[in-house]
Amino acid sequence: MAAQKNRASRGATLNAESRRFNLPQSEADGDWLDARETIDGAAAPVRTTVTIEHPRTIITRNTSPDVPFDRSINAYRGCEHGCIYCFARPSHAFHDLSPGLDFETKLFAKPDAAELLRAELRKPGYSCAPIAIGTNTDPYQPIEREWRITRALLEVLAASEHPVVITTKSDRVVRDIDLLSAMAAKRQAAVAISITSLDPRVAMTVEPRAPTPLRRLAAVRRLTAAGVPTYVNMAPVIPAVTDHEVEAVVAAAAEAGALGVSYIPVRLPWEVAPLFRAWLDEHFPDRAGKVMATIQSLRGGRDNDPGFFSRMRGQGVWAELLRTRFRIARVKHGFGDDRRRLDLDCSRFRAPAGAQGELF
């Protein structure tokens, strides 16, 4: 653990392989320097690597009744932001990788995403509905600076006049404000920025490689000033770690010009739960028991409740208290009781031209 304590810029404190899919287990023999926890007594560096992935399709469909979209795109697999609570961590187990540090350091990029999207939008019978980008891993995580896959996706959607909703916790989204502003003028774009805490120390611990809260609020201001409908998500709310900031986050969202603010109590599916427990023991040992007891009261006595609707709202006294606090804070700052409904225009959509047509 001594070496792990020096990995302050990473989120997970563990890197155990998942046994959920009965994948073959391997044991390092210590012969490779990169596999060692220490080298000559010093902590071994944890490097980020990116592997190119060539999927056959890029649009993912879902029929979940408690999410407001039926299709989404994720340009990357894994996320360098390192948010300890990330519900996407278990997806790395499919690749025989750990949902822990591997999820943050062994990333996958899909450089063919824009071409795949263009081909899927061109298919006969495609029915236009808003596409959500960033529902699993962040589309504006640090590697987007070089790979620019999200930018390429937006260019395809803008040219096709196809509506999009982006979810991110990075101010890097303002880099694409030219595209988003033009799309928003046609009611074809909206952005949701996640702000879990206003305390930079807490944010750095919970989301070690994500931009600071002040930078995210600045992004809300810039986007709204450019006419882009922008919302703030306090997702997740972590009991005894960030829940005391509910009213402050709602107030900050209002001051920054957000059109609405929403929240989701922390979720701990599959391998996220033991990672989160280990993280608590490392960073908040004084309240780890209280945090988990409150989460279990929210989740029907378990670490996680996968049920539709209840997974997003929680249950019990603590969940009701959280709903009440958000409702009062929203009304106080002019948001009303519920997040304003997104009304994006799908009527202008036109399928991308084929390779021949794009030459003229």
Phi, psi and chi 1 to 4 in degrees:
 res  aa     phi    psi   chi1   chi2   chi3   chi4
   1 MET       -  -21.5  -73.8  -63.5  -71.0      -
   2 ALA   -59.9  -41.9      -      -      -      -
   3 ALA   -66.1  -38.5      -      -      -      -
   4 GLN   -63.6  -34.2  178.8   56.6   51.8      -
   5 LYS   -63.9  -20.8  -72.1 -179.1  179.9  178.8
   6 ASN   -84.2   -5.1  -68.4  -36.5      -      -
   7 ARG   -90.8   57.9  -64.2  171.3  178.6  171.2
   8 ALA   -65.5  -23.2      -      -      -      -
   9 SER   -89.8    7.6   64.9      -      -      -
  10 ARG  -114.3  160.2  -61.1  -65.6 -179.4  176.7
  11 GLY   -89.6  -59.3      -      -      -      -
  12 ALA   -71.2  145.1      -      -      -      -
  13 THR   -98.6   -2.9   60.7      -      -      -
  14 LEU  -127.6  162.5  -58.4  175.1      -      -
  15 ASN  -144.5   37.6 -157.3   41.4      -      -
  16 ALA   -71.6  141.3      -      -      -      -
  17 GLU   -72.1  147.3  -67.8  179.7   -3.2      -
  18 SER   -76.4  140.6  171.9      -      -      -
  19 ARG  -106.3    8.8  -63.5  178.3 -178.5  -89.1
  20 ARG   -66.6  -30.4 -175.3  154.7   48.6   99.4
  21 PHE  -106.4   13.7  -58.3  102.2      -      -
  22 ASN    55.9   35.3  -64.9  -44.3      -      -
  23 LEU   -72.9  151.0  -63.6  170.5      -      -
  24 PRO   -61.9  135.6   21.1  -32.5      -      -
  25 GLN   -93.1  144.3  -57.8  -64.7  -51.7      -
  26 SER  -125.4  156.6   59.9      -      -      -
  27 GLU  -129.2  123.2 -176.8  175.8  -14.3      -
  28 ALA   -70.3  139.3      -      -      -      -
  29 ASP   -96.5    1.5   62.2    7.4      -      -
  30 GLY    81.8    7.5      -      -      -      -
  31 ASP   -79.3  -26.6 -168.0   42.4      -      -
  32 TRP   -95.1  132.6  -66.2   96.0      -      -
  33 LEU   -59.7  -40.2  -72.1  178.9      -      -
  34 ASP   -66.2  -19.0  -77.3   -7.7      -      -
  35 ALA   -89.7  -10.3      -      -      -      -
  36 ARG   -81.5  143.8  -64.5 -178.7 -175.6  177.3
  37 GLU   -72.7  -32.5  -71.4 -130.7  -19.8      -
  38 THR  -133.7  149.5   60.4      -      -      -
  39 ILE  -128.4  113.5  -60.1  175.1      -      -
  40 ASP    54.1   39.0  -64.0  -29.7      -      -
  41 GLY    87.0  -10.2      -      -      -      -
  42 ALA  -102.0  152.6      -      -      -      -
  43 ALA   -63.9  131.7      -      -      -      -
  44 ALA   -69.0  138.2      -      -      -      -
  45 PRO   -67.2  145.1   24.9  -34.0      -      -
  46 VAL  -102.1  104.6 -176.6      -      -      -
  47 ARG   -90.7  149.8  -61.3 -178.6  176.0   89.9
  48 THR   -94.5  130.0  -62.0      -      -      -
  49 THR  -121.2  151.5   63.3      -      -      -
  50 VAL  -126.0  125.7 -178.9      -      -      -
  51 THR  -108.0  134.5  -60.9      -      -      -
  52 ILE   -77.0  132.8  -67.8  178.1      -      -
  53 GLU  -117.7  138.2 -177.2  176.6   -4.7      -
  54 HIS  -119.7   80.0  -64.9  -69.9      -      -
  55 PRO   -71.9  163.0   28.4  -34.4      -      -
  56 ARG   -84.2  -30.3  -66.2 -176.7  178.2  179.8
  57 THR  -133.3  164.4   60.2      -      -      -
  58 ILE  -123.7  -20.7 -162.1   62.9      -      -
  59 ILE   -89.8  125.4  -61.7  177.1      -      -
  60 THR  -101.1  132.5  -59.9      -      -      -
  61 ARG  -102.7  150.5  -52.4  -82.3  178.4  161.7
  62 ASN  -145.1  155.6   82.2   83.9      -      -
  63 THR  -120.5   22.3   57.0      -      -      -
  64 SER   -65.0  129.0  -58.5      -      -      -
  65 PRO   -78.1   -6.8   29.6  -35.7      -      -
  66 ASP  -112.3   16.2   57.2   -7.6      -      -
  67 VAL  -122.2  145.2  -65.5      -      -      -
  68 PRO   -87.3   25.3   32.1  -35.0      -      -
  69 PHE  -148.8  156.3   55.7   87.2      -      -
  70 ASP  -114.9    2.2   68.0   -5.8      -      -
  71 ARG  -149.6  147.9   64.9 -158.7   69.3 -175.8
  72 SER  -151.8  165.0   59.7      -      -      -
  73 ILE  -133.8  135.1  -65.6  176.0      -      -
  74 ASN  -125.1  112.8  -71.8  -74.3      -      -
  75 ALA   -73.9  -21.3      -      -      -      -
  76 TYR  -131.2  155.9  -55.8  102.9      -      -
  77 ARG  -117.9  131.2 -152.4 -176.0  -72.9  -91.4
  78 GLY    84.9  161.7      -      -      -      -
  79 CYS  -152.1  124.9 -173.4      -      -      -
  80 GLU   -74.0  -11.6 -160.8  172.6    3.6      -
  81 HIS   -60.1  -31.3  -78.0  158.1      -      -
  82 GLY    73.4   24.8      -      -      -      -
  83 CYS   -62.1  122.6  -52.8      -      -      -
  84 ILE   -64.9  -28.4 -170.2   57.8      -      -
  85 TYR   -86.6   -1.2   52.7   74.8      -      -
  86 CYS   -57.9  120.9 -177.1      -      -      -
  87 PHE   -72.6   -8.9   64.5   83.0      -      -
  88 ALA   -83.7  -11.0      -      -      -      -
  89 ARG   -52.4  -44.5  -75.4 -178.5  177.7  -87.4
  90 PRO   -58.5  -20.0  -28.8   38.3      -      -
  91 SER   -64.1  -23.2   63.7      -      -      -
  92 HIS   -69.2  -21.0 -111.9   45.6      -      -
  93 ALA   -64.2  -26.3      -      -      -      -
  94 PHE   -62.1  -24.3  -69.9  116.6      -      -
  95 HIS  -102.2   17.3  -63.0  -85.9      -      -
  96 ASP    61.4   32.7 -160.0    9.4      -      -
  97 LEU  -120.2  159.4  -65.6  170.6      -      -
  98 SER   -78.0  137.4  170.5      -      -      -
  99 PRO   -68.7   -6.0  -23.9   36.9      -      -
 100 GLY   -82.4 -118.3      -      -      -      -
 101 LEU   -63.7  -31.0  -77.4  172.8      -      -
 102 ASP   -57.5  -40.0  -76.9   -8.5      -      -
 103 PHE   -59.3  -32.0  177.4   79.6      -      -
 104 GLU   -89.4  -20.6  -51.6  170.5   31.6      -
 105 THR  -118.9  -23.5   59.5      -      -      -
 106 LYS  -109.0   89.0  -63.3 -178.6  179.0  179.9
 107 LEU   -97.8  158.7  -48.5  179.4      -      -
 108 PHE  -124.0  134.5  -64.1   81.2      -      -
 109 ALA  -117.6  147.9      -      -      -      -
 110 LYS  -117.8   80.5  -53.8  171.5 -174.5  177.4
 111 PRO   -65.9  -17.4   23.6  -33.7      -      -
 112 ASP   -85.7    4.5  -58.2  -27.0      -      -
 113 ALA   -55.4  -45.2      -      -      -      -
 114 ALA   -64.1  -42.4      -      -      -      -
 115 GLU   -66.7  -39.5  -80.9  -55.3  -47.1      -
 116 LEU   -63.2  -41.5  -70.8  170.4      -      -
 117 LEU   -63.2  -45.0  175.3   59.2      -      -
 118 ARG   -58.0  -42.1 -170.7  175.7  -76.5  109.9
 119 ALA   -67.2  -38.9      -      -      -      -
 120 GLU   -71.1  -36.6  -68.4 -171.9   54.4      -
 121 LEU   -69.1  -22.8  -63.4 -176.3      -      -
 122 ARG   -84.9  -10.4 -163.8 -177.4  -66.8  135.6
 123 LYS   -65.1  139.3  -72.4 -178.7  178.0  178.8
 124 PRO   -59.4  137.0  -21.2   31.9      -      -
 125 GLY    87.2   -1.0      -      -      -      -
 126 TYR   -62.4  128.6  176.6   81.3      -      -
 127 SER  -106.8  123.1  177.9      -      -      -
 128 CYS   -74.4  132.6 -179.0      -      -      -
 129 ALA  -153.3  153.8      -      -      -      -
 130 PRO   -53.1  135.2  -28.1   36.7      -      -
 131 ILE   -97.4  132.1  -72.2  178.1      -      -
 132 ALA   -95.4  130.0      -      -      -      -
 133 ILE  -117.5  127.2  -65.8 -178.5      -      -
 134 GLY    99.0   23.7      -      -      -      -
 135 THR   -82.2  -18.0   58.0      -      -      -
 136 ASN  -114.3  -60.5 -154.3   43.2      -      -
 137 THR  -122.8  156.9   56.1      -      -      -
 138 ASP   -71.5  125.8 -157.5  -56.9      -      -
 139 PRO   -71.8  -13.0   28.9  -36.2      -      -
 140 TYR  -119.2   30.9  -72.0  101.7      -      -
 141 GLN   -64.9  166.4   60.6  178.6  -72.4      -
 142 PRO   -50.9  -36.3  -32.1   37.9      -      -
 143 ILE   -70.1  -13.0   60.4  171.7      -      -
 144 GLU   -63.6  -24.0  167.1   65.4   12.1      -
 145 ARG   -57.2  -40.1 -179.2  174.5   54.8 -112.7
 146 GLU   -94.4  -38.8  -71.5   80.4   28.5      -
 147 TRP   -79.6  -34.1  -71.6   83.2      -      -
 148 ARG    54.3   34.2  -61.9  173.4   67.7   86.0
 149 ILE   -72.3  -40.4  -60.6  173.2      -      -
 150 THR   -62.0  -42.3  -59.6      -      -      -
 151 ARG   -58.4  -44.2  170.4   81.4 -175.1 -171.1
 152 ALA   -64.1  -38.1      -      -      -      -
 153 LEU   -63.2  -43.7  -71.4  167.3      -      -
 154 LEU   -63.5  -35.7  -72.4  178.5      -      -
 155 GLU   -63.0  -40.4  -71.7  171.8  -14.9      -
 156 VAL   -65.4  -45.9  172.6      -      -      -
 157 LEU   -64.8  -40.5  -65.6  171.7      -      -
 158 ALA   -63.5  -44.0      -      -      -      -
 159 ALA   -65.0  -29.3      -      -      -      -
 160 SER   -92.0   -3.3  -55.6      -      -      -
 161 GLU    53.7   48.7  -62.1 -162.0   70.2      -
 162 HIS  -105.4  127.4 -167.9  -61.9      -      -
 163 PRO   -69.0  149.4   23.0  -32.1      -      -
 164 VAL  -143.9  147.1   63.5      -      -      -
 165 VAL  -124.5  124.5  179.1      -      -      -
 166 ILE  -107.4  134.7  -67.1  172.3      -      -
 167 THR  -117.3  127.6  -61.0      -      -      -
 168 THR  -155.1  161.2 -178.7      -      -      -
 169 LYS  -119.8   26.9   55.5  173.5   51.7   67.3
 170 SER  -122.1  138.5  175.7      -      -      -
 171 ASP   -75.8   -3.2   63.4  -25.9      -      -
 172 ARG   -62.1  -17.4 -168.9  168.2  -73.9  109.2
 173 VAL   -58.7  -27.3   64.1      -      -      -
 174 VAL   -69.3  -16.3  -59.1      -      -      -
 175 ARG   -57.7  -31.3  179.6 -155.3   62.3 -174.8
 176 ASP  -101.5   25.1  -63.9  -26.2      -      -
 177 ILE   -65.2  -24.8 -153.4  165.9      -      -
 178 ASP   -64.0  -47.0   57.1  -30.7      -      -
 179 LEU   -68.1  -45.9  -67.7  171.2      -      -
 180 LEU   -65.2  -39.3  -66.7  170.2      -      -
 181 SER   -64.6  -44.4  178.7      -      -      -
 182 ALA   -64.2  -39.3      -      -      -      -
 183 MET   -69.7  -39.4  -65.0  177.9   74.8      -
 184 ALA   -64.0  -32.2      -      -      -      -
 185 ALA   -62.3  -21.7      -      -      -      -
 186 LYS  -104.1   12.7  -57.1  175.0 -176.4  178.4
 187 ARG    59.0   47.4  -67.7 -166.7  -63.2  114.0
 188 GLN  -126.0   14.1  -67.6  171.2   -6.9      -
 189 ALA  -153.6  145.5      -      -      -      -
 190 ALA  -151.7  155.6      -      -      -      -
 191 VAL  -131.9  139.0  174.6      -      -      -
 192 ALA  -119.1  124.4      -      -      -      -
 193 ILE  -109.5  128.3  -66.5 -176.1      -      -
 194 SER   -85.7  125.7  174.3      -      -      -
 195 ILE  -131.7  105.4  -60.4  175.5      -      -
 196 THR   -90.7  -22.5   52.8      -      -      -
 197 SER  -156.9  148.6  172.4      -      -      -
 198 LEU   -95.8  -10.0  -61.2  176.3      -      -
 199 ASP   -83.4  114.6 -175.0  -30.8      -      -
 200 PRO   -60.5  -31.5   18.0  -29.1      -      -
 201 ARG   -68.8  -43.8  -71.1 -178.1  177.3  -88.0
 202 VAL   -65.5  -45.5  172.3      -      -      -
 203 ALA   -59.7  -40.0      -      -      -      -
 204 MET   -65.8  -30.8 -177.5  175.1   62.5      -
 205 THR   -79.9  -42.2  -56.7      -      -      -
 206 VAL   -76.6  -38.2  177.9      -      -      -
 207 GLU  -133.6   72.5  -54.4  154.9  -19.9      -
 208 PRO   -60.3  -29.2   19.7  -31.7      -      -
 209 ARG  -115.4   17.7  -67.7 -156.6  170.5 -168.2
 210 ALA   -90.1  154.0      -      -      -      -
 211 PRO   -59.3  157.3  -26.0   36.4      -      -
 212 THR   -66.3  158.3   64.6      -      -      -
 213 PRO   -56.2  -38.4  -24.9   33.8      -      -
 214 LEU   -64.1  -37.7  -72.7  179.2      -      -
 215 ARG   -68.0  -36.0  -74.1  172.1   59.5 -177.5
 216 ARG   -68.3  -40.4  -69.2 -177.8 -125.1  178.0
 217 LEU   -65.2  -37.4  -74.8  169.4      -      -
 218 ALA   -62.4  -36.1      -      -      -      -
 219 ALA   -66.1  -38.6      -      -      -      -
 220 VAL   -59.0  -44.6  174.4      -      -      -
 221 ARG   -62.5  -45.8  -67.8 -171.6 -174.4   92.0
 222 ARG   -65.8  -40.9  -72.7 -168.6   60.8 -174.6
 223 LEU   -66.1  -45.8  -71.9  165.1      -      -
 224 THR   -66.6  -36.6   54.9      -      -      -
 225 ALA   -63.8  -27.5      -      -      -      -
 226 ALA   -89.1    5.1      -      -      -      -
 227 GLY    85.9   12.5      -      -      -      -
 228 VAL   -90.6  119.4 -178.7      -      -      -
 229 PRO   -58.7  119.1  -20.1   31.6      -      -
 230 THR  -128.5  134.8  -53.4      -      -      -
 231 TYR  -121.5  160.7  -59.3   81.6      -      -
 232 VAL  -116.8  131.0  166.5      -      -      -
 233 ASN  -110.5  123.0  -68.4  -22.2      -      -
 234 MET   -92.1   81.2 -170.0  175.0 -178.1      -
 235 ALA  -135.8  112.2      -      -      -      -
 236 PRO   -98.7  169.0   37.4  -37.0      -      -
 237 VAL   -94.2  124.0  178.1      -      -      -
 238 ILE  -106.3  116.8  -55.8  175.9      -      -
 239 PRO   -56.0  137.0  -21.9   32.3      -      -
 240 ALA    64.6    6.5      -      -      -      -
 241 VAL  -121.9  -48.4  177.2      -      -      -
 242 THR  -126.3   -9.3   65.7      -      -      -
 243 ASP   -64.5  -23.3   67.3  -71.0      -      -
 244 HIS   -68.7  -10.4   64.3  -75.2      -      -
 245 GLU   -97.4    4.3  -62.4 -171.8   65.7      -
 246 VAL   -49.1  -55.5  163.8      -      -      -
 247 GLU   -64.1  -37.2  -70.0   77.5   10.3      -
 248 ALA   -68.2  -39.1      -      -      -      -
 249 VAL   -66.7  -42.3  169.2      -      -      -
 250 VAL   -62.6  -42.5  174.3      -      -      -
 251 ALA   -63.2  -42.9      -      -      -      -
 252 ALA   -65.4  -38.4      -      -      -      -
 253 ALA   -62.9  -42.6      -      -      -      -
 254 ALA   -64.4  -43.8      -      -      -      -
 255 GLU   -63.8  -32.4 -168.0  -83.1  -29.2      -
 256 ALA   -80.5   -7.7      -      -      -      -
 257 GLY    95.6   11.7      -      -      -      -
 258 ALA   -60.5  146.8      -      -      -      -
 259 LEU   -81.0  -18.9  -68.1 -175.9      -      -
 260 GLY  -167.5  167.2      -      -      -      -
 261 VAL  -142.4  137.4   59.8      -      -      -
 262 SER  -134.2  176.3   59.6      -      -      -
 263 TYR  -152.1  161.0   74.6   96.8      -      -
 264 ILE  -142.8  127.5  -60.6  174.8      -      -
 265 PRO   -63.5  151.1  -17.7   30.2      -      -
 266 VAL   -56.5  138.0   66.3      -      -      -
 267 ARG  -115.6  141.3  -61.5  168.2   51.7 -159.5
 268 LEU  -130.0   65.7  -57.7  176.3      -      -
 269 PRO   -75.2  146.2   29.2  -35.3      -      -
 270 TRP    45.7 -122.3  -60.6  107.0      -      -
 271 GLU   -71.9   -8.3  -67.8   88.3   -6.6      -
 272 VAL   -66.7  -36.7  179.7      -      -      -
 273 ALA   -58.7  -53.2      -      -      -      -
 274 PRO   -65.9  -32.7   18.2  -30.1      -      -
 275 LEU   -63.5  -43.3  -72.0  169.0      -      -
 276 PHE   -66.0  -41.0 -173.8   80.9      -      -
 277 ARG   -62.3  -44.0  -74.4  176.5  175.5  -86.5
 278 ALA   -63.9  -38.7      -      -      -      -
 279 TRP   -63.8  -42.2  174.0   84.3      -      -
 280 LEU   -59.9  -45.4  -80.5  175.1      -      -
 281 ASP   -61.8  -31.4  -70.1  -20.0      -      -
 282 GLU   -78.7  -44.2  177.8   78.9   20.4      -
 283 HIS  -104.9  -28.1  -63.7  -73.5      -      -
 284 PHE  -133.5   56.2  -63.8   97.6      -      -
 285 PRO   -63.5  -25.1   24.3  -35.1      -      -
 286 ASP   -70.8  -18.4   59.7  -40.2      -      -
 287 ARG  -133.5   10.5   68.2 -166.8   82.7  169.6
 288 ALA   -55.7  -44.2      -      -      -      -
 289 GLY   -62.8  -42.1      -      -      -      -
 290 LYS   -65.5  -41.6  178.7 -179.8  179.6 -179.7
 291 VAL   -59.9  -50.1  172.9      -      -      -
 292 MET   -68.4  -35.2  -69.7  -50.7  -55.5      -
 293 ALA   -64.3  -39.2      -      -      -      -
 294 THR   -69.7  -41.8  -52.3      -      -      -
 295 ILE   -60.1  -43.2  -70.9  174.6      -      -
 296 GLN   -66.2  -31.7  -70.5  178.1  -16.9      -
 297 SER   -68.6  -29.7   75.3      -      -      -
 298 LEU   -74.1  -27.3  -89.6  164.2      -      -
 299 ARG  -113.6   31.9  -58.5  -58.4 -177.9 -173.7
 300 GLY    64.5   33.3      -      -      -      -
 301 GLY    88.5    1.4      -      -      -      -
 302 ARG  -115.0  170.1  -61.7  174.3  -69.2  173.3
 303 ASP   -70.2  -28.8  -73.6   -9.3      -      -
 304 ASN  -146.4  143.4 -174.4   58.5      -      -
 305 ASP  -118.7  109.3  171.5   14.9      -      -
 306 PRO   -85.9    2.8   32.8  -34.8      -      -
 307 GLY   -65.4  141.0      -      -      -      -
 308 PHE   -56.5  145.7  -72.2  136.0      -      -
 309 PHE    71.6  -55.8  -60.7  106.2      -      -
 310 SER   -65.3  -29.2   59.9      -      -      -
 311 ARG   -65.0  -27.9   62.8  177.2  179.6  162.3
 312 MET   -90.8  -19.0  -60.3  -62.4 -171.5      -
 313 ARG  -115.2  -27.6  -61.2 -168.8  -63.4 -116.7
 314 GLY    80.0  177.3      -      -      -      -
 315 GLN  -144.2  163.3   56.3 -175.8  -71.4      -
 316 GLY    91.9 -172.6      -      -      -      -
 317 VAL   -63.8  -44.4  174.7      -      -      -
 318 TRP   -65.3  -39.5 -158.8   90.1      -      -
 319 ALA   -64.3  -40.1      -      -      -      -
 320 GLU   -66.9  -39.1 -177.9   57.4   35.9      -
 321 LEU   -62.3  -41.6  175.6   60.9      -      -
 322 LEU   -64.1  -43.2 -169.6   58.7      -      -
 323 ARG   -61.3  -42.0  -80.5 -166.9  -69.5  -87.7
 324 THR   -64.8  -44.0  -60.0      -      -      -
 325 ARG   -62.4  -43.6  -70.4  174.9   60.7 -167.4
 326 PHE   -65.5  -40.3  -99.0   93.8      -      -
 327 ARG   -62.1  -45.2 -177.6  173.2   64.6 -110.6
 328 ILE   -64.9  -43.4  -67.7  171.6      -      -
 329 ALA   -65.8  -39.4      -      -      -      -
 330 ARG   -62.7  -46.9  -76.1  168.6  174.1  152.1
 331 VAL   -61.9  -42.7  171.6      -      -      -
 332 LYS   -58.3  -36.0  177.5  179.5  178.7 -179.3
 333 HIS  -104.3   16.0  -66.1  -75.5      -      -
 334 GLY    82.7   13.7      -      -      -      -
 335 PHE   -85.1  -18.6  -70.4  124.9      -      -
 336 GLY    80.6 -174.0      -      -      -      -
 337 ASP   -76.0  -32.0  -75.0  -13.0      -      -
 338 ASP  -126.7  158.3  -60.9  -54.3      -      -
 339 ARG   -64.1  134.7  173.5  173.5  162.1  173.2
 340 ARG   -60.3  139.6  -63.8 -177.5 -169.1  177.8
 341 ARG   -70.7  131.8 -179.5 -178.6  175.7   85.7
 342 LEU   -73.8  132.2  -80.6  176.6      -      -
 343 ASP  -125.1   82.6 -176.8   21.5      -      -
 344 LEU   -94.0  146.5  -60.9 -179.0      -      -
 345 ASP   -93.1  116.3 -176.3    7.1      -      -
 346 CYS   -99.1   -3.8  -62.3      -      -      -
 347 SER   -72.7  -19.7   65.9      -      -      -
 348 ARG   -88.8   -7.1  -61.8  170.0 -179.1 -107.0
 349 PHE   -54.5  136.0  169.6   71.0      -      -
 350 ARG  -136.2  133.7   59.7 -179.5 -173.8  -86.0
 351 ALA   -61.4  142.1      -      -      -      -
 352 PRO   -59.2  147.5  -19.8   31.8      -      -
 353 ALA   -69.4  155.5      -      -      -      -
 354 GLY   -72.0  177.7      -      -      -      -
 355 ALA   -58.1  -38.6      -      -      -      -
 356 GLN   -68.4  -44.9  -69.8  -72.5  -24.8      -
 357 GLY   -64.4  -29.4      -      -      -      -
 358 GLU   -73.4   -9.6  -71.1  173.3   -7.0      -
 359 LEU   -82.1  -11.9  -63.7  176.5      -      -
 360 PHE  -115.7      -  -60.4   95.5      -      -
